[in-house]
Amino acid sequence: MSDLRKIFDWLVDGAPGALSSPEVIDRLCSDIVAAGVPLDRFAAFVRTLHPAFMGRGFYWTPDAPCKVDEAPHAMLESKEFLASPVNRVFETGKPLRRRLCDPDCPRDFPLLEKFRNDGLTDYLVGPMVFLSGHVHAVTFATRSPAGFSDDHVAALLELLRPLSRLAEILALRRTAVNLLSTYVGRHAGENVLSGKIKRGDTESIRAVIWFSDLRGFTQLANTIEPSALVSVLNDLFDCQVPAIERHGGEVLKFMGDGLLAIFPIVDSTRTPGELCDAALDAAVEAFESLSKLNRTRASCGAAPIRFGLALHVGNVDYGNIGGATRLDFTCIGPAVNLASRLEGLTSRLNRTIVVSREFAQMATRPSVPIGSFELKGVPEPQEVFVPEESSPISLG
């Protein structure tokens, strides 16, 4: 068992040489097999904080590298999970072993029959208990005719002590990334994690700017319950956020019923013109999603919802702004103000989308001018364009 002790020490040292959770598992399982333990299947289940997923599963077999999947929150209520050995360990925090090769082995979990049919002869589930007290789980299984020996089981459970500490560190970092990406955006989250956390830490970025706003928000807020209003806003943003992200943009902020996003030009593999086109593609996709949403609302007797959108190109200051102990990662500057004022024209002009002269000149797709307009807080009248293929508010 000296080789297993080396694995223990490697985990204690932080798994040097492994740069990610899958790499840790690949190395760990390969070393366990090399140490003489007949491991044929490994899985780890780590719960996390994420608005869409309850956790991640890691799966290893000798003939393939570690695979990772994410489980939705609904899985916790599924019959399959509730009747699983992993859930039992989540609840008790104690190891569970089933020697499937033993004729007298209890068949108290439906999943065991599947494992037996797959040729597994021994199945061990061990808890990984984090310092927070939360219990996660690791499973080991073998096809060896004799199953695991008692020494194998003891050694595998012993490895869970340093593996738990390492898994907790990796999970905490991933949770930080998840939460920062969710609440401040991916790029801003990366900046925070890299140490750009002081007030005044900013950078100037040239970007395509997306500014959108719900039509008739004040009237809507005065006529429906707050919970229903939240649902409307979530539906509205569900039409936009996936489209923005699919086309390479990043949502920076939700401002009540408004949304601010950018398509950064700096360090992009696409030309500024291509990024403008990407923003237009995202807009088309968002308005198509809105049309589908409104058909669903109409079938339920609900009024349609609409939003206006302005697209602009300019330099923005992006970084930490706020009080000494309460900061916000956001985007400011004359270009952001101009985009906001342009969006205000969409209702007045009965348009779903307007773009600035700078955007129209940079995009490869044609736009047509619809006039020059004075905008509050903007020194000179601004020439305003609409994409050639766009139509009036009926799109929304």
Sequence and secondary structure as in RCSB ss.txt:
>XXXX:A:sequence
MSDLRKIFDWLVDGAPGALSSPEVIDRLCSDIVAAGVPLDRFAAFVRTLHPAFMGRGFYWTPDAPCKVDEAPHAM
LESKEFLASPVNRVFETGKPLRRRLCDPDCPRDFPLLEKFRNDGLTDYLVGPMVFLSGHVHAVTFATRSPAGFSD
DHVAALLELLRPLSRLAEILALRRTAVNLLSTYVGRHAGENVLSGKIKRGDTESIRAVIWFSDLRGFTQLANTIE
PSALVSVLNDLFDCQVPAIERHGGEVLKFMGDGLLAIFPIVDSTRTPGELCDAALDAAVEAFESLSKLNRTRASC
GAAPIRFGLALHVGNVDYGNIGGATRLDFTCIGPAVNLASRLEGLTSRLNRTIVVSREFAQMATRPSVPIGSFEL
KGVPEPQEVFVPEESSPISLG
>XXXX:A:secstr
 HHHHHHHHHHHTT TT  SHHHHHHHHHHHHHHTT    EEEEEEE   SSEEEEEEEEETTEEEEEEEEEGGG
GGSHHHHTSHHHHHHHH S EEE TTSTT    SHHHHHHHHTT  EEEEEEEE TTS EEEEEEEE  TT   H
HHHHHHHHHHHHHHHHHHHHHHHHHHHHHHHHHT HHHHHHHHTT  STT EEEEEEEEEEEEETTHHHHHTTS 
HHHHHHHHHHHHHHHHHHHHHTT EEEEEETTEEEEEEE TT SS HHHHHHHHHHHHHHHHHHHHHHHHHHHHT
T     EEEEEEEEEEEEEEEE SS EEEEEESHHHHHHHHHHHHHHHTTBSEEEEHHHHHHSSS EEEEEEE  
TT SS EEEEEETT  BGGG 
